[in-house]
Amino acid sequence: MTFKALVVHKSDDGAIRSGLETLDDSALPQGNLTVEVEYSTVNYKDGLCMGGQGRLVRNYPHVPGIDFSGTVSASSDDRYKVGDAVVLTGWRVGETHWGGYATRTRLNADWLVPLPAGLSARNAMAIGTAGFTSILSVMALEDHGLTPDKGEVLVTGAAGGVGSVATAILAHLGYQVVCVTGRAEAADYLTSLGASRIISREELSTLSKAPLESETWAGCIDAVGGHMLARVLGQMKYGSSVASVGLAGGAELPTTVLPFLLRGVNLLGIESVMQPYANRLRAWERIAKDLPMDLLEKMITPITMADLAKAGDDILKGQVQGRLVVDMKA
């Protein structure tokens, strides 16, 4: 049997090339579960892997795709049977293990979760790692005391995948969501997801001379890092928390310890790749309950496997709004 995949090759001189190929099942990686992939999506990491950047991929040829949803077609694990609908995010699939940019894949059953009731395979990939990270962030903020009556919640990098889903979930839960974006044209989109107001990236991208500013935000989900995160930390309310999920603005954090020592601010690191199974189930159940599917549909741009290379370039350039959903059978 054969399957179709986006395969990335690296030549001896370091040049990267990729393209759609038809492969035999003998090329599938090791694993105790085979899945017929129905949908995937495009994340920032996928752009890096397709372009051979970030040292995420060590062995070539390689099939990227850190997320996928599909149906089990062969299983030697008692937890799954043929026909079961499943979802994969994380576990470095698409990086160190062949990923979801293939119509068929084989992997370790420990890395999967059942598709939650009420979600389609397509919706699961509109959520993907970005949405999974978003709900982990919301859960972490709630676990540290955030409630809707505490005040405004800031979402940075709001027009991207994490920010879009976070905005929709927070608004659905009754929070006043303030979105930060560098794209003025995204304002109507973010408002449609539930944002109460929009502020421009420029307002927060410059460091303040004062380590502490007026207490403004009851919570924050930050996908930017760098100077913006440093600035936001100085604006957090007493005892509030920031969930740090990304570094689009840089990995350095030029701040002081004063927000932590004088206001008791918590900086919560959100890691989605190696989350244990029980917390994955908890997160996916929360997504199915707290993310309105009509709002999710507004975030989706459908693409096919033929569009993957361009999509990888676009997401690295910050030109993707919402969620790209790849129909693997188109």
C-alpha positions in Angstrom: 0.0 0.0 0.0 1.1 3.6 -0.6 0.4 6.9 0.9 1.1 10.6 0.1 3.4 12.8 2.2 5.2 16.1 2.2 8.8 15.0 2.5 11.7 17.3 3.4 15.2 16.4 2.2 18.6 17.9 3.2 21.5 17.6 0.8 25.1 17.2 1.8 25.7 20.9 1.3 22.9 21.7 3.7 20.3 22.8 1.1 16.7 22.0 2.0 14.1 21.0 -0.5 10.6 19.6 0.0 7.8 18.2 -2.1 4.8 15.9 -2.2 5.8 12.2 -2.7 4.1 8.9 -2.9 5.7 6.4 -0.5 5.3 2.7 0.3 4.1 1.6 3.7 7.5 0.2 4.3 8.7 3.8 4.7 6.4 4.3 7.7 8.2 4.9 11.1 8.0 2.4 13.9 5.0 2.3 16.2 2.2 0.2 17.5 -0.6 2.3 15.9 -1.3 3.2 12.3 -3.6 6.2 11.6 -5.3 7.4 8.4 -4.7 11.1 8.7 -7.7 13.2 7.8 -6.7 16.7 8.8 -3.6 18.6 10.0 -2.7 22.2 10.6 0.2 24.6 10.4 2.0 25.9 13.4 5.1 28.1 13.8 7.1 24.9 14.5 5.9 23.4 11.3 7.2 26.4 9.4 10.6 25.9 11.0 10.6 22.1 10.2 9.6 22.6 6.6 12.4 25.2 6.2 15.0 23.2 8.0 15.3 25.9 10.7 15.6 25.9 14.5 17.5 22.6 14.7 14.2 20.8 15.4 14.7 18.1 12.7 17.9 16.0 13.1 17.3 13.2 10.6 16.3 13.4 6.9 14.3 12.7 4.9 11.6 13.9 7.2 7.8 14.3 7.2 6.8 17.4 9.3 3.4 18.1 10.9 3.2 18.4 14.7 -0.6 17.9 14.8 -3.1 15.6 13.1 -6.5 14.0 13.5 -7.7 10.8 11.9 -8.9 7.3 12.3 -7.0 4.2 13.5 -6.5 1.7 10.8 -4.2 -0.8 12.6 -3.5 -1.3 16.3 -1.6 -3.6 18.6 -2.5 -1.5 21.7 -5.6 -2.6 23.7 -6.7 1.1 24.2 -7.5 1.7 20.6 -9.3 -0.4 17.9 -9.7 0.0 14.2 -12.1 2.9 13.5 -11.4 4.9 16.6 -11.1 8.7 16.0 -7.9 10.1 17.5 -6.0 13.4 18.0 -2.2 14.0 18.2 -0.5 17.1 19.5 3.1 17.3 20.8 5.5 14.5 21.9 7.9 16.0 19.3 6.0 14.2 16.5 6.8 16.1 13.3 10.2 16.9 14.7 12.1 13.8 15.9 9.4 11.4 14.6 7.6 11.6 11.3 4.5 13.7 11.6 1.1 14.5 10.2 1.8 15.8 6.8 1.0 12.4 5.3 -2.2 10.6 4.6 -1.0 7.7 6.7 1.3 7.6 9.7 2.5 5.1 12.4 3.4 6.1 16.0 3.3 5.2 19.7 -0.3 4.9 21.0 0.8 6.7 24.2 1.0 9.9 22.3 -2.6 10.0 21.2 -5.9 11.0 22.9 -9.4 10.0 21.7 -11.2 12.6 19.7 -13.5 14.3 22.3 -17.2 13.9 22.0 -18.7 16.8 20.1 -15.6 17.6 18.1 -15.0 16.7 14.5 -11.6 15.8 13.1 -11.6 19.1 11.2 -12.5 21.1 14.4 -9.8 19.3 16.3 -7.2 20.6 13.9 -8.7 24.1 13.9 -7.8 23.8 17.6 -4.5 21.9 17.3 -1.4 22.7 19.4 -2.4 26.4 19.3 -5.8 25.8 20.9 -4.4 23.2 23.2 -1.8 25.7 24.4 -4.5 28.3 24.8 -6.7 26.2 27.1 -3.7 25.1 29.1 -3.0 28.8 29.6 -6.6 29.6 30.7 -6.5 26.6 33.1 -3.2 27.8 34.6 -4.5 31.3 35.1 -7.7 30.0 36.7 -5.7 27.6 39.0 -3.8 30.8 40.2 -7.0 32.6 41.1 -8.2 34.4 37.9 -12.0 34.9 37.7 -14.0 37.2 35.4 -14.7 39.7 38.2 -11.0 40.5 38.7 -10.8 42.8 35.6 -9.4 42.9 32.1 -7.3 40.0 30.7 -4.7 40.8 28.1 -3.9 38.6 25.1 -0.8 39.5 23.1 -0.2 38.3 19.6 -3.9 38.0 19.5 -4.5 37.5 15.8 -2.3 34.3 15.7 -3.5 30.8 16.5 -3.0 30.8 20.2 -4.3 34.3 20.6 -7.4 33.7 18.5 -8.5 30.6 20.5 -7.6 32.2 23.8 -9.7 35.2 23.0 -12.7 33.1 22.0 -12.5 30.9 25.1 -11.9 33.8 27.6 -14.8 35.8 26.1 -17.1 32.8 26.3 -16.2 32.3 29.9 -17.2 35.9 30.7 -13.9 37.7 30.8 -13.2 41.2 29.4 -10.5 40.4 26.8 -8.1 43.1 25.6 -6.3 42.0 22.4 -2.8 43.3 21.3 -2.0 43.0 17.6 0.3 44.7 15.1 -2.3 44.2 12.4 -4.9 46.9 12.3 -6.9 44.9 9.8 -7.4 42.2 12.4 -9.5 44.4 14.7 -12.9 43.3 13.3 -11.8 39.7 13.4 -10.8 39.9 17.0 -13.9 41.8 18.0 -16.0 39.0 16.3 -14.2 36.5 18.6 -15.2 38.4 21.7 -12.5 41.0 22.3 -13.8 44.0 24.3 -11.2 46.3 22.9 -8.0 46.3 20.8 -4.7 48.0 21.4 -1.8 48.3 19.0 1.4 46.4 19.4 3.3 49.7 19.4 1.7 50.7 22.8 3.5 47.8 24.5 6.6 47.1 22.4 8.8 49.7 24.0 10.3 49.2 27.5 9.2 51.6 30.2 11.8 53.5 32.2 9.8 52.6 35.3 10.0 48.9 36.4 6.4 49.2 37.7 3.5 51.0 36.1 -0.2 51.4 37.0 -1.9 48.1 37.9 -4.0 47.3 34.8 -4.3 43.6 33.9 -6.0 40.9 36.0 -4.3 38.2 33.8 -2.4 37.8 30.6 -1.8 35.2 28.0 1.5 36.3 26.2 2.6 34.8 22.9 5.2 37.5 22.2 7.9 37.5 25.0 10.8 39.9 24.8 10.2 43.6 25.4 6.4 43.2 25.4 6.3 40.6 28.1 8.7 42.7 30.2 6.4 45.8 29.8 3.3 43.8 30.6 4.8 42.4 33.8 5.1 45.9 35.2 1.4 46.5 34.5 0.0 43.4 36.2 -2.3 43.8 39.2 -1.3 42.6 42.6 -1.3 38.8 42.9 -2.1 38.3 39.2 -0.5 35.9 36.7 0.9 35.9 33.2 0.9 32.7 31.1 3.9 32.7 28.8 3.3 30.7 25.7 5.6 32.1 23.0 8.6 34.2 21.9 7.5 35.9 18.6 9.2 39.0 20.0 12.3 37.4 21.2 13.6 35.0 23.9 15.3 37.7 26.1 13.3 39.1 29.1 14.8 42.6 30.0 13.0 43.2 33.2 13.5 43.3 37.0 12.3 41.1 39.9 10.2 44.0 41.2 6.8 42.8 39.7 7.4 39.5 41.5 8.6 40.9 44.8 6.4 43.9 45.2 3.2 42.8 43.6 3.4 39.0 43.9 3.0 38.6 40.1 3.3 35.0 38.8 5.0 34.2 35.5 3.6 30.8 34.4 5.4 28.9 31.8 3.1 26.9 29.5 4.5 23.8 27.9 2.3 21.7 25.6 4.6 19.1 24.1 5.1 16.7 26.9 1.9 17.1 28.9 0.8 13.9 30.7 -2.1 12.0 29.4 -4.5 12.9 32.3 -4.0 16.6 31.8 -4.3 16.3 28.0 -7.8 14.7 28.5 -8.7 17.5 31.0 -7.6 20.1 28.5 -9.4 18.6 25.5 -12.6 18.2 27.6 -12.4 21.9 28.5 -11.9 22.9 24.9 -15.0 20.9 23.8 -17.0 22.6 26.5 -15.7 26.1 26.5 -14.8 26.9 22.9 -17.9 28.0 20.8 -17.7 26.1 17.5 -19.3 29.0 15.6 -16.4 31.2 16.7 -13.9 28.4 15.9 -15.2 28.4 12.3 -14.4 32.1 11.9 -10.7 31.3 12.6 -10.4 28.6 9.9 -8.6 29.1 6.6 -8.8 25.7 4.7 -5.8 24.6 2.7 -4.6 21.4 1.0 -1.2 19.5 1.1 -0.2 21.4 -2.1 -0.4 24.7 -0.1 1.9 23.6 2.8 5.2 25.0 1.6 3.7 28.5 1.1 1.8 28.2 4.4 5.1 27.4 6.2 6.7 30.5 4.8 3.7 32.7 5.6 3.5 31.6 9.3 7.2 32.4 9.8 6.6 35.9 8.4 3.7 36.5 10.8 1.2 36.6 7.9 -1.2 33.9 9.1 -4.4 35.0 10.8 -6.3 32.4 12.9 -5.9 28.7 12.0 -4.9 27.0 8.8 -6.6 23.6 8.5 -5.1 21.1 6.0 -7.5 18.7 4.4 -5.2 15.7 3.8 -7.6 14.0 1.4 -8.2 16.9 -0.9 
